[in-house]
């Protein structure tokens, strides 16, 4: 059960589920996917997904965000949980469970749990895979201040309580990193079964067919569907980029999927229809997240597509990566400007970062090994019903 269809895999959450489904299918396991999908794109998504799973895609009913906010306030529930509660998709889950037996039901992220009520009623073991620790993301956003800080802190508290109950109520909670697993255990007071399995990703994918303007071109993704991504694109373009541009006059910033930000040396591309377009040969991929949780799938994709990565410590926190080995870390204007300078001036650094990043993919994210580890945990959860 997912909160969105993984096709096209243009953002981190979709990419994670897309690669997971591919790894499980390659290992011979049968997976049915229930997810919302707009009617206009459902046919294309279904066709793309069929080699990896049996997709059951349901057009979501449109609801005003204001109404969801009112319901959340009256029921004292997190807004993001109410926003993703979809009775029409829960009904589809119920139909699937009546039609055939399942070993286990997996909720892809906290917000998907609401649709697995039919599985709980039929005694099917439920596994919650947390792409992030949701309450930590909201708390991190609140810590930056601003006019929404009070509401964000309240939402973080509500989500922490919701996560605590959810982790204790499922057969197994799975994180993407040891750090997140420890945090989920802490939220649940230690009274829960929590484990972690790294996300799968192939070690080598092709880069874009064409290059991007700039010496070097610097790419930042700003998916509109996830608040930390919107924040990172805005912060980098307005606060970090002027210093990078001043130090490297030939550099061009390419914003993909973010809001339009005008500035010297900034080009806006909109959301790519194929994520490959953002990973051009000769480019530098910057991930300036200011709130860290989970594993940034786009860093894995950059390694796979042969593009060196500059990241904040928060963005790299879920990876067993070392500054100067698989990527370069930076946290402010001078740090990012200096990192871009190193890639320009140090012979062989770019190739070395890419080679070691791909080595990390082979060692820790091999799809076959990850699928085996994931299935081992799912079998244990199914056997504990």
KOLKEGU-665637 format. One line per 2 residues: their letters; for each residue x, y, z of C-alpha. Coordinates in steps of 0.25 Angstrom, whole numbers. Each point is the difference from the previous one (the first is absolute). Example, Ala and Ser with C-alpha at 12.3 -4.5 7.8 and 13.67 -1.06 7.14 Angstrom:
2
AS	49/-18/31 ~ 6/14/-2 .
//
This chain:
385
XX	0/0/0 ~ 6/13/-4 .
XX	-4/15/0 ~ 3/2/-14 .
XX	3/-8/-13 ~ 15/-2/-2 .
XX	-1/3/-15 ~ 7/8/-4 .
XX	11/-1/10 ~ 4/15/0 .
XX	1/2/15 ~ 7/-7/11 .
XX	-13/-7/6 ~ -4/-5/-14 .
XX	14/-4/-4 ~ 1/-8/13 .
XX	-13/-8/-2 ~ 3/-2/-15 .
XX	14/-6/3 ~ -6/-9/11 .
XX	-11/-5/-9 ~ 11/-3/-10 .
XX	9/-7/10 ~ -11/-9/5 .
XX	-6/-3/-14 ~ 14/-4/-4 .
XX	1/-10/12 ~ -13/-7/-4 .
XX	-9/6/10 ~ -15/4/-3 .
XX	-4/14/4 ~ -13/7/-1 .
XX	1/15/1 ~ -12/9/4 .
XX	2/15/-2 ~ -7/12/-4 .
XX	2/5/-14 ~ -7/11/-8 .
XX	-9/-6/-11 ~ 8/8/-11 .
XX	13/-8/3 ~ -5/-13/5 .
XX	1/-8/-13 ~ 14/4/-2 .
XX	4/-2/14 ~ -7/-14/0 .
XX	8/-4/-13 ~ 13/4/6 .
XX	-2/-7/13 ~ -6/-13/-5 .
XX	14/-7/-2 ~ 3/3/15 .
XX	-13/-2/7 ~ -15/-1/-2 .
XX	-5/15/1 ~ -13/3/6 .
XX	-1/15/-2 ~ -12/8/5 .
XX	-3/14/-4 ~ 0/8/13 .
XX	-12/9/3 ~ 3/14/1 .
XX	-2/7/13 ~ 3/14/4 .
XX	13/2/9 ~ -8/9/9 .
XX	-10/-11/3 ~ 11/-10/3 .
XX	6/11/10 ~ -14/1/7 .
XX	-1/-15/1 ~ 14/-1/6 .
XX	-3/11/10 ~ -13/-5/5 .
XX	5/-15/1 ~ 14/5/5 .
XX	7/-8/-11 ~ 12/4/-8 .
XX	-4/7/-12 ~ 9/-8/-9 .
XX	-7/-13/5 ~ -14/6/-3 .
XX	5/5/-14 ~ 4/-14/-4 .
XX	-11/-8/6 ~ -8/-6/-13 .
XX	-12/-8/3 ~ -1/-3/-15 .
XX	14/-7/0 ~ -3/-7/13 .
XX	-12/-6/-7 ~ 9/-5/-11 .
XX	10/-6/10 ~ -12/-8/6 .
XX	-4/-5/-13 ~ 14/-5/-3 .
XX	0/-7/14 ~ -14/-7/-3 .
XX	5/-4/-14 ~ 13/-7/4 .
XX	9/-3/12 ~ 12/8/3 .
XX	12/-3/9 ~ 2/15/5 .
XX	-5/14/-2 ~ 10/11/-1 .
XX	-3/14/2 ~ 10/9/-7 .
XX	1/12/10 ~ -8/3/12 .
XX	-11/7/-8 ~ -4/-13/-8 .
XX	-3/-8/13 ~ -14/6/0 .
XX	-4/-8/-13 ~ 4/-13/7 .
XX	-11/-1/9 ~ -6/-12/-8 .
XX	13/-7/2 ~ 0/2/15 .
XX	-14/-5/1 ~ 3/-13/-8 .
XX	13/-3/8 ~ 10/3/-11 .
XX	13/4/6 ~ 3/15/-2 .
XX	14/5/-3 ~ 3/15/1 .
XX	11/5/-9 ~ 4/14/4 .
XX	7/8/-11 ~ 3/10/11 .
XX	-3/3/14 ~ -12/9/-3 .
XX	0/8/14 ~ 15/3/-1 .
XX	-2/7/-14 ~ -11/8/6 .
XX	7/4/12 ~ 12/4/-8 .
XX	-8/9/-9 ~ -6/6/13 .
XX	14/3/5 ~ 3/9/-11 .
XX	-10/10/5 ~ -10/8/-9 .
XX	-14/3/1 ~ -4/-15/-1 .
XX	9/-4/11 ~ -11/-2/11 .
XX	-9/-8/-9 ~ 12/-9/-4 .
XX	4/-2/14 ~ -14/-5/3 .
XX	0/-9/-12 ~ 13/-6/4 .
XX	-5/-3/14 ~ -13/-7/-6 .
XX	8/-7/-10 ~ 10/-5/10 .
XX	-12/-6/8 ~ -6/-6/-12 .
XX	14/-6/-4 ~ 2/-6/14 .
XX	-14/-7/-1 ~ 2/-5/-14 .
XX	14/-6/2 ~ -6/-7/13 .
XX	-12/-5/-8 ~ 6/-6/-12 .
XX	7/-14/-1 ~ 13/7/-5 .
XX	4/14/-2 ~ 11/1/-11 .
XX	9/12/-1 ~ 10/3/-11 .
XX	12/3/9 ~ 5/-5/14 .
XX	-1/15/5 ~ -15/0/-4 .
XX	-2/-13/6 ~ 5/4/13 .
XX	-8/13/0 ~ -13/-8/-3 .
XX	4/-9/12 ~ 1/12/9 .
XX	-13/6/-5 ~ -7/-14/4 .
XX	7/-1/13 ~ 7/-12/-4 .
XX	-12/-8/0 ~ -1/-4/-15 .
XX	7/-8/-10 ~ 8/9/-9 .
XX	11/-3/-10 ~ 6/6/-12 .
XX	3/-4/-15 ~ 8/10/-9 .
XX	-7/4/-13 ~ 4/-7/-12 .
XX	6/7/-12 ~ 8/-5/-13 .
XX	14/4/0 ~ 1/5/-14 .
XX	-11/8/-8 ~ 2/9/-12 .
XX	1/15/2 ~ -8/10/-9 .
XX	2/0/-15 ~ 4/14/0 .
XX	8/9/9 ~ -4/13/7 .
XX	5/14/-1 ~ 11/4/10 .
XX	14/-2/4 ~ -4/-7/8 .
XX	-15/-2/-1 ~ -6/-2/15 .
XX	-13/-7/1 ~ -10/1/11 .
XX	-13/-7/1 ~ -12/6/7 .
XX	-12/-9/-1 ~ -13/7/3 .
XX	-6/-12/7 ~ 10/0/12 .
XX	2/13/9 ~ 15/-3/3 .
XX	3/-1/-15 ~ -7/14/-2 .
XX	8/6/11 ~ 13/-5/-5 .
XX	-2/5/-14 ~ -4/14/6 .
XX	11/1/10 ~ 11/-4/-10 .
XX	-5/9/-11 ~ -2/12/9 .
XX	11/-1/11 ~ 11/-10/-5 .
XX	0/2/-15 ~ 5/15/0 .
XX	13/-4/7 ~ 2/-12/-9 .
XX	-2/9/-13 ~ 9/10/6 .
XX	11/-10/1 ~ -3/-7/-13 .
XX	-5/9/-10 ~ -2/-11/-11 .
XX	-9/-8/9 ~ -15/-1/-3 .
XX	-10/-5/10 ~ -11/-9/-6 .
XX	-13/-1/8 ~ -8/-12/-3 .
XX	-15/0/6 ~ 2/11/9 .
XX	-7/14/0 ~ 6/10/-9 .
XX	11/8/7 ~ 6/12/-8 .
XX	15/2/1 ~ 13/1/-6 .
XX	4/-13/-7 ~ -13/-7/3 .
XX	-8/-8/-10 ~ -14/-7/3 .
XX	-4/-13/-6 ~ -13/-4/7 .
XX	-2/-14/4 ~ 7/-10/-9 .
XX	-9/-11/-6 ~ 12/-9/1 .
XX	9/2/12 ~ 12/-4/-9 .
XX	-1/14/-7 ~ 6/6/13 .
XX	12/-8/0 ~ 8/5/-11 .
XX	15/-4/-3 ~ 9/11/6 .
XX	-10/5/10 ~ 1/1/15 .
XX	-12/-5/8 ~ -3/9/13 .
XX	-9/-5/11 ~ -1/11/10 .
XX	-11/-6/9 ~ -1/7/14 .
XX	-8/-11/6 ~ 5/-14/0 .
XX	-7/-14/1 ~ -1/-12/-8 .
XX	10/-2/-12 ~ 0/9/-11 .
XX	-3/-8/-13 ~ 5/11/-9 .
XX	14/-1/6 ~ 0/-15/-4 .
XX	-5/4/-14 ~ 11/10/-2 .
XX	10/-10/4 ~ -6/-11/-10 .
XX	-1/10/-11 ~ 15/5/2 .
XX	-3/14/6 ~ 8/5/12 .
XX	-8/4/12 ~ 1/12/9 .
XX	-8/-1/12 ~ -3/6/14 .
XX	2/-9/12 ~ -15/-2/2 .
XX	-2/-5/-14 ~ 11/-10/1 .
XX	-4/-4/14 ~ -7/-13/-4 .
XX	12/-5/-8 ~ 13/-7/5 .
XX	8/10/-9 ~ 12/8/4 .
XX	4/14/-4 ~ 10/0/-11 .
XX	-2/-15/-3 ~ -14/-2/-7 .
XX	-5/15/1 ~ 4/14/5 .
XX	-7/6/12 ~ -3/14/1 .
XX	-9/8/9 ~ 1/15/-4 .
XX	4/9/-11 ~ 15/-1/2 .
XX	-1/-15/1 ~ -8/-2/-13 .
XX	8/10/-8 ~ 13/-7/5 .
XX	-6/-14/-4 ~ -3/5/-14 .
XX	14/6/0 ~ 6/-14/4 .
XX	-7/-7/-11 ~ 5/10/-10 .
XX	15/1/5 ~ 3/-14/5 .
XX	3/-10/-11 ~ -7/-13/1 .
XX	-9/4/12 ~ -13/-1/-8 .
XX	3/-14/-6 ~ 5/-5/14 .
XX	-13/5/7 ~ -8/-7/-11 .
XX	8/-13/1 ~ -1/0/15 .
XX	-15/3/0 ~ -3/-11/-10 .
XX	9/-9/9 ~ -10/4/11 .
XX	-12/-4/-8 ~ 6/-14/-3 .
XX	4/-2/14 ~ -12/5/8 .
XX	-12/2/-10 ~ 1/-12/-10 .
XX	-14/-3/-4 ~ 1/-15/1 .
XX	6/0/14 ~ -10/11/5 .
XX	-11/-8/-5 ~ 5/-13/7 .
XX	1/8/13 ~ -13/7/-1 .
XX	-7/-14/-3 ~ 7/-6/12 .
XX	-7/11/9 ~ -13/-1/-7 .
XX	0/-15/2 ~ 3/1/15 .
XX	-12/10/1 ~ -9/-9/-8 .
XX	4/-12/9 ~ -3/8/13 .
X	-15/2/-3 .
//
